Amino acid sequence: MCLLLGATGVGKTLLVKRLQNLQFTLRDGSSEMGEPPVTLPTVGTNLTDLTLKRKKVTVRELGGCMGPIWSSYFTDCSSVIFMVDSANIFQISASCIQLLSVLSAEPLHAASVLVIFNKRDLPCTMGLVEMKSLFRMDDIIASAPQPVTTLEVSARSGQGLKEVLSWLDSNTSK
């Protein structure tokens, strides 16, 4: 089980739908992902199965509004994807606090963590270097008990999604 966490509106639902689409596209040998699907904010939780090269992974997306009870889902996961909207400067400090809370949770100390800075396709986004500096990612990675990886993606355009699938394939238990 992989938990997909992040504030409301960061693109979690779109990411899962695009990853599903990408796995079929790669399997069929096509290079076209098509138009991004329409999404609605998740209220509650969504479960999605992804079939990767070496295994099947269930991604449990938790709605951003469920932040106060995310911890009740921590016990059954081997990996966590934490998404940040890199175009929303007003949400960055709250996202950093949420990330620190996730990383410090005892049940997640053995889980691999992927921090995704989403919406890199928008003109108002900060670059990965700026985002990592604002988050003080080097300090977070150095002090976190679990391995933490960062990626810059665009769930809308598909940039970086192959790397997310590769990370899931390498960092989730069978």
Helices and strands as residue ranges (DSSP letters): E 2-6, H 12-28, E 45-51, E 56-62, G 64-76, E 79-85, H 92-104, G 106-108, E 112-118, H 128-135, H 137-143, E 148-152, H 161-171
